[in-house]
Amino acid sequence: MDVFAVPVAAGRYELYCESADEPAVGADGARTGLGGRLVRRFRQTMADAERARERPDDARTGWTRRFGHWILGHVAETIAEQRLLWHLRRQADATLVHPDALTEAAARDLLRRTLARDRERHRFWLIVDAALVAVTGPLFFFVPGPNLVAYYFVFRAVGHYFAWSGARHGLGAVRWRTDGRAELTELGAALGLSPADRARRVRALAERLRLQHLAAFVDKVAPA
């Protein structure tokens, strides 16, 4: 697994990866009982969000359908944001690809600080969303038909658990290699260009790195 330390501002980096395979989440938690039901609901909500991305919302539809699409849109954003940590839970070895302007020691320190920050952040939100699941849980388990609010908080709680687990695993169990790349140093320099020149440069560097969605990621996380 390759994890890229992407420059997004002066002295600021975000971890990024691309994978053709969705995270394998079915093996986590019990197959039966509450844990199994939560994981199955999590996987179903993921599938629903992926299908919703391919169906444009129709303004003529009722508010409940539009509300459902709004929730699934947030689920799709969560999938994109947390995919790296979900994948990391399954890894024994990984490579940190970093700008070659960073020393190996600096790159490893950046990795440790970022994963430690993610571990604490996802642990906090896991506690918050678990409490919200407890509030909405009776509707989830006993009221017939879909309850999108409860499903949403179930998804968030399970997703934060997997992300917390991935960050912890990345800190304590993964064997990391490092690979300094000039393209990432050039990407950092491109952030200071005019918007049009920056977009062209980032797309070209993404092609050299063979990262299909890197340009969209930089647009989202790096200030213009």
N, C-alpha and C positions, 0 to 999 in steps of 0.2 A: 504494500500500500504506500503510495506517495502522498505526502502532506506538504503543501506549499505554503511558505511564509510570504504572504503577498503584501508589499508595501501599500498602505492606504493614506498615509500622510507622513510628514517629517517625523521620523523616529517611531512610527506606529505601523504595526503589522497585524494582519488577520490570517488565521489558518484556513486553508481551503483545500478541498480535494474533489475529484470527479471519479465516479465509479458507475459502470454500466449496470451493476447489480444493486437492487434494493437491499437494505439491511435485513438480515435474517432475524426476525424478532420472535418467531414462534416457539423457539426452544427456551425462552426465558419464562420463569414462573411456572406454576403448576399447570398441568394440562386440564385438571378438573378443579372444581371449587371456584372460589372468588378470584384467585390469581389467573386461572385459565380463562374465566369469563372476561376479565379486564383486558388480557392480552388479545383475545379474539375480537373484542370490541375495538381495540386499538388498530388491529390489522384491517378490520372492516372500514373504519373511518379513514385510514390511509387510502384504501381502494376507492372509496366514495370521493375523496378529495381529488385523486388523480383523474377520475372520470369527469368530475365537475369542471376541471380545468379545460377539458375539450369541448364543453357545451356552453356557448355564450348565454349569459342571462338574458331573459326576455322581459322587457319593461311591462308587458301585458300580464305577466304571471302574478299570482297573488303574493301578498307580503310574506306569508310563511315560506313560500318557495325562495323568494329573494333573500329572506333571513337565513335559510338553510345554505344558499350559495355563499352568503357572506361568511358564515362560520367555516364552510369548507375551504374558502379562500384563505382564511387564517391558518387552517390546518396545512394547506399546501405550502404556505410560507414557513411554517414550523418545520416541515419535512426538509425543505431546502436548507434551513439554518442549522439543523441538528444532525443532518445526514453524516457528517464527518465523525462526530462522536459516537453515533450509533454503530458505524462501521468499525471504529477503533476498538470496541468491546471484543471483537472477534480476532484481533491481530496479535501475533506473537512477535513479528518483526515489522518495521516500517522505516521509511526514509523521509527525513525532513529536508525538503528542497528549499534552499534559502538564497537570498541575494549573495553573490560572491564578495560583495563589499563587507559582509559580516564575517567575522572570524567564526570558527566552529564553536568556540566557547560561548561567544555572544549568541549564536543561533540556538544552542542548547539551553541557555539561560532564558531566552525568549520563549522557547517551547515550554519549559517548566512553568514560567510565570503565567503563560496563557492557559495552560491546562489547569493550573491551580485556581485561577480566576473562574474558569468555566465550572470546575468541580463545586466551588462554593456557591456560585450563582444558581446552578441547577439544583443543588441541594435545598436552597432557600425556596425556589419555586415549586419543587416537589412537595415540600411541607404545606405551602399555601394551597396548591391545587388538590392535594390529598384531602385537606379540610373541606374544600368546595365539593369534592366528590362525596364526602360524607353527608353534606347538606342535600345535594341533588340525588344521591344514591337511591333513596326510596322510590323516586319517580322512575329511575333507570331500571330498577328490578321489578317493580310491581304494577306500573301503569302500562297498559297495552299500547303498542305502537311506538314509533321512534320518539325519543326525547332528545332533541339536538343539543340543548344546553348541557344535560348530564353527559351525553356522549363527548361533547367538546372538552369538558373538564376531565373526563376519564382519559381521553387522548393526551391532554396536556400532562396529566400526572404520570402516565406511563412513559410518555416521551421524555419528560425531565428525569425520570428514573434511569432510562437507558442512557441519556446524555451524561448524567452524573456518573454512572457506572463506566462509561467510555472514558471520561476524563480521568477517573481514578485508575483505570486499567492502563491508560497511556502514561501516567506518572509512575506507576509502580511495577508494571509487568512487561511492557513492550520494550524490545531491544531496538534502539534507534540508531540509524546511520544518518550521516549528513551528506549533502551534495550541494555545493555552491554553484549557482548558475548566473551567468552574466545577464541573461534575459530579465531576471527579476530585479537586478540592479538598474537596468535600463528602464524597466517599468516604473520604478520609483522616480527616476528622472523625468519620465513622460508626464507625471502628474502635474508638473508645473507648466505644461504647454497650454495653448489656447484650447477651448473645448473641441473644436473640429480636429486640430492636429493631435490632441491627446487621444481622441476616439480612434483615429486611424492608427496611431502608434500602438495603442493597447491591443487592437485587433491583430496587428501584425505580430506582436510579441506572443499573443495567445496562440496564433497559428504555429509559431516556432516551438512553443512549449507543448503543442498538441492538446490544448485545453479548450474544449468547445464552448464552455459557458463562462470562461474567465472574464471576458469583457463585460458581460452583464453583471457579474459579481462586483467588479471594480466600480461600475457605474452606481451600484446600490450602496456600497460601503465607504467609498472614497469621496470626500467633499469635492464639489466641482470648483 
